[in-house]
């Protein structure tokens, strides 16, 4: 028996025969070329990119015919990367200045992309390098003539293991035969992981070296809950995993019973539970898990991996796909939240000594009003199709929100002049993420229709803690008294202005925090789709009256440890069992 550890990327437990697929990176050599070969190498590069584009177009057509258009966003993303002129211009420059072959130059281009993305703090955006790598691997295969091993279609109950599996690969597998996937690279926020969760396919990623061992055909257990992969399990281990699998499926079955039920407490208090998403494919998963729509749609993905900003029509198309995926529920679209650690390829950026406190989020949007209005017009246009809210990130004062609203009014006028329909009463909200917004919450509440608290950044800025710094991880404390006081002040300001107080940070999906958030008076919680049912189950076992007492009790303590100890001691037995 051999046990490997990886990243639990998609929940579930599966047992089957291991089928290792050769999806290792294309082996290419870098070698010098004479000056007369430069034009030949650049032509080879251009042809390979054109051939790869044709290949993806054909795949897109084939998948649309077999699976419909639900998951074509991934193919569109890869086509968008291929359309990036800098992919060919930068590689061509390397060929000419370095006097090396096209394959070696393309590898160097990929290394540059990796360096850029490695500096991105946000895990969702950092993982987008996997899309770039997938596209470049396709181009390299086209240049070398190396054909990727196809995925098996009818080999019984198998678990596929490969160095990497792209979303396009995943869409082509036979779901009746493939029980789970294992990859040597990748993480929970990669597009493959997101799609695996949408398809409810157990997945463990980042299992280094498993594809290099002679395990093809051996029995394997994949635990997408813990990230464990066990090859040739002994009898005792197999039975333990089987019991865990049965328990997990029973719990999921019980949770699914709450999908059609309202998110209401025992004493009749209704609270909206919505989903956080970044691509249309996640919309269906939110509804399947009982979500009341989308409380946070991150639009940054549309602006990444490209040489220029997306135009209005392209944005409209993607936003419309998301709206259709969750119809008839509400869609909350956050305007571009980039800058800082979230780099955009399509805009000039100067180096900043402290990017987290630099030109980012609403500051970037206001600095390029024409591009900002393209996004606002696209959002307004999709609001004609169903309930849509627009939300501005990282607001620090009244000037920013008033400027953003003024541009929104200009966008409305643009559409009205062209006779294009939109919701003239679209709801406008702001993200409360920094201490200045907390301090001014009562003033900001008079300007907008709702608040949405981004606790990830709020905790980071309130405590002056870099949440990506492993040395400070223990100091990143959602139940810190300063954070709790900020949350209470935000809710009080919102309700004082008679607007909803929403929360869309990671705190929303943590069952332990639910009584506090409920008791503080939040009207809406938005979280990852996989957390919705468990939070709903606990919510339906709570009373608002008891949650309010528990939340108020937290303010009697001076340290996080005391708050946590108090909170755990107050949770009733049935809620504690749900959390366990």
Secondary structure, 3 states (H helix, E strand, C coil): CEEEECEEEECCEEEEEEEEECCCCCCCCCCECCHHHHHHHHHHHHHHHHHHHHHHHHHHHHHHHHHCCCCCHHHHHHHHHHCCHHHHHHHHHHHHHHCECHHHHHHHHHHHHHHHHHCCCCHHHHCCHHHHHHHHHHHHHHHHCCCCCCCCCCCCCEEEEECCCCHHHHHHCCCCCEEEEEECCCCCCCHHHHHHHHCCCEEEECCCCHHHCCCCCCEEEEECCCCEEEECCCHHHHHHHHHHHHHHHHHHHHHHCCCCCCCECCCCCECEEEEEECCCHHHHHHHHCCCCEEEEEECHHHHCCCCCCCCHHHHHHHHHHHHHHHCCCEEEEECCCCECCECCCCCCCCCCCCHHHCCECHHHHHHCHHHHHHHHHHHHHHCCCCCEEEEECCCCCHHHHHHHHHHHHHHHHHHHHCCCCCCCCCEEEEEECCHHHHHCHHHHCCCCCEEEECHHHHHHHHHCCCCCCHHHHHHCCCCCHHHHHHHHHHHHHHHHCCCEEEECCHHHHCHHHHHHHHHHCCCEEEECHHHHHHHHHHHCCCCHHHHHHHHHHHCCCCCHHHHHHHHHHHCCHHHHHHHC
